[in-house]
Amino acid sequence: MRRAVVLAALVIGCGSGSVAAQPLPGTKPLDLQGDLAKQMVEGIDRYLTKALAKAVPQRDAYWKLDYSSPAAYEKSVAPNRERLKTILGVVDTRLPPELEYVAQLNHSPLVAQGKAFKAYAVRWPVLPGVFGEGLYLEPHGPPKACVVAIPDADQTPEMIVGLVEGTARQAQFARVLAEQGCRVVVPTLINRDDKYSGNGRLGRFTNQTHREFIYRMSYEMGRHVIGYEVQRVLAVVDWFAKEQGHPPIGVYGYGEGGLIAQYCAALDPRITSTVVSTHFGGREHIDREPIYRNVWRLLKEFGDGGVLRLVLPRSFIVDRTPFELPPPPKARAGRGGAAPGDLGGYSLDSARQEIERIAKTLPPADQFPRKPIQMRTTAAETMAVFGKNLGLAPWKDDAAPAKVLRLHDPEARQRRQFEQLVDYTQKLMPDAVERRKRFVWDRLDTSSLDHFKKSQEPLRAYFHEHIIGKLPEPTVPLNPRTRLLYDTGKWKAYEVVLDVYEDVFAFGILCVPNDLKPGEKRPVVVCQHGLEGRPSDVVNPKVKTPYYNSFGSHLADQGFVVFAPQNPYIFKNEFRQTVRKANPLGLSLYSFIVRQHQRILEFLATLDFVDATRIAYYGLSYGGKVAMRIPAILEGYCLSICSGDFNEWIWKNITLDWPGSYMFTGEYEMYEFDLGNTFNYAEMAALIAPRPFMVERGHGDGVGLDEYVAFEYAKVRRLYARLGIADRTEIEFFVGGHECYLRGTVAFLRKHLHWPAAAPTP
């Protein structure tokens, strides 16, 4: 939901400037000026920039390295390797290895023939319904080595074999390896075009690259476009290794292929030598790279240096051959929504620094025998070192070009590769229902409320640590600062700022009833705005704001204490790029919102007119997303109301069969790693239970479909009924759209907050 009306004049009904500056009793004066929402987002960004830099030396804490022997070293890094597999999404069992010719009745698999090799169109099974596809170069004699030559995403296999024009001879590394007597397989990578990124049947298309399009849906399902391509390469390694006494196996990758090569080598010790061309280096600016390189918690434990640790003591070569940066597809009529990002940022110095940092942690070579980590600056140098490591004889590039017979259609091959991954990921969605059942519902003990609460705790801890991302406890005093904003006659409103960390603060508007009696403690409703919103949208006493219907003001008029926080999902890509910085550290925007709301709860509990046991949460739209996640973690909220957002959330994020899917929009920060296998909205509600929980849903609200909302809510209703507390949950459907309806929700608040004052119809 887009931001509603912003309060034009912040000081309403305040006499003089001195009155407006008055703080809430017991707090310090607030003297911050300017746009506090912008300062909040910028502060979170600064915090994350510092955290990315601090993460580099902190990564060593995740490694328990044993250099006493090669076997001991492999055992010591095994836990790290498994964690890397998980965050890359390399979690599915590959099919038995095989290599198949691709041919038609009038189209032979043999596509070219050179002096030293023949080139065939091939495919190989990887996962159910997913094949790798590309070229197989078979040397005329017995193979001296086996190599997967991985092109950049915007190169076809034919380019690096020299079968089409446009690729410099020295860049045809697949051909060079075949002419040296290697058995070579060249896979097709998903490219950076946007031709198929959408749904023609719905008329919905985007300018997301094919890689981003697959990234979005797979990330939500605990997979990754990187992981899928690693699987395709390792399926070739499986085929190479199937032969007893097979020659040594190497991988050589260029551009995006270099990224895939380094991960393949890190995950599979059968690979004896690796070339990473135009990729390896420091990753602290990963937020500037294309979003399809976003890997959850990658920089918390690994970085490229950590990946290198998993390759040791095997051969690893980094080179910096020229790499032309292809521009991403532009937004245009009928196509938009792609995340920003470019392929720059890698340099020889960056690669050298990353290598040197890891090298400093290694014992002497006589204590830990290993192949040297090498850097090269030309393709010829790189090929010479790589060939030597694979046992190849010195070689001169003087062979005549291979004779091309008939090439297969690369566009049709690209489409097959793309659609196979899309179909595979879409099929993960219905299967995830059973996985979530095993992960959450089968672990919940509904035999009694006490047993239920105890069984929730491991799930709540997992949700906070592994899905939301857990920041440390606040490190600075609460330090509340306030200033009077306006006085309506019924209640006064104060701006409130609370410290969370250095650079990070919480901000909101507190509405305090004027008719408080001495010693009286009132219930509080924390009223949350949506995307691009502000607290003034929620507590505007002069205007009935669109969507929100000034629901905070309405509740304050009923005598509730109201707090309207500023959440940091504002300023479009500015806040989304903070998410790009957060994810590689295993954090999300909600990581900060959790701690901000923790401080809000702490502050409210200090007020002598607040009953800390009766603090409720009510959020619309993006505020409804918070209503599902934050009370699931913070038990200080005694109830939660999700308005205009409750959904079959996993389906909404990745389906291609509904125009309202986030697959077609610009909210690229929406995706949460592996959420599909762990917590849909019903499972989040299971962490809110047994506290009261309500859903508010307009029949005409375009954020979802009634059928899917009701389907997901039915699981929540069943849980509350099994616990014997069915009266603590409700859903209200109403004739209307994306708005706070303020009928059933106000009654729900009065009932469960034990506040009997009548609520007139707004």
Buried (B, 14 or more C-beta within 10 A) or exposed (E): BEBBBBBEEBBBBBEEEEEBEBBBEEBEEBEEEEEBBEBBBBBBBBBBBEBBEEBBEEBBEBBEBEBEEBEEBBEBBEEBBEBBBBBBBBBBEBBEBEBBEBBEEEBBBBBBBBEBBBBBBBBBBBBEEBBBBBBBBBBEEEBBBBBBBBBBBBBBBBBBBBBBEEBEEBBBBBBBBBBBBBBBBBBBBBBBBBBBBBBEEEEBBBBBBBBBBBBBBBBBBBBBBBBBBBBBBBBBBBBBBEEEEBBBBBBBBBBBBBBBBBBBBBBBBBBBBBBBBBBBBBBBBBBBBBBBBBBBBBBBBBBBBBBBBBBBBBBBBBBBBEBEEBEBBEBEEEBBBBBBBEBEBBEEEBBBBBBEBBEEEBEEEEEBEBBEBBBBEEBEBBBBBBBEBBEBEEBEBEBEEBEBEEBBEBEEBBBBBBEBBBEBBBEBBEEBBEBBEEBBBEBBEBEEBEEBBEBBEEBBEBBBEBBBBBBEEBEEEBEBBBBBBBBBEBBBBBBBBBBBBEBBBBBBBBBBBEEBEEEEBBBBBBBBBBBBBBBBBBBBBBBEBBBBBBBBBBBBBBBBBBBBBBBBBBBEEEBBBBBBBBBBBBBBBBBBBBBBBBBBBBBBBEBEBBBBEBBBBBBBBBBBBBBBBBBBBBBBBBBBBBBBBBBBBBBBBBBBEBEBBBBBBBBBBBBBBBBBBBBBBBBBBBBBBBBBBBBBBBEEBEBBBEEBBBBBBEBBBBBBEEBEBEEBBBBBBBEBBBBBBBBBBBBBBBBBBEBEEEBEEB
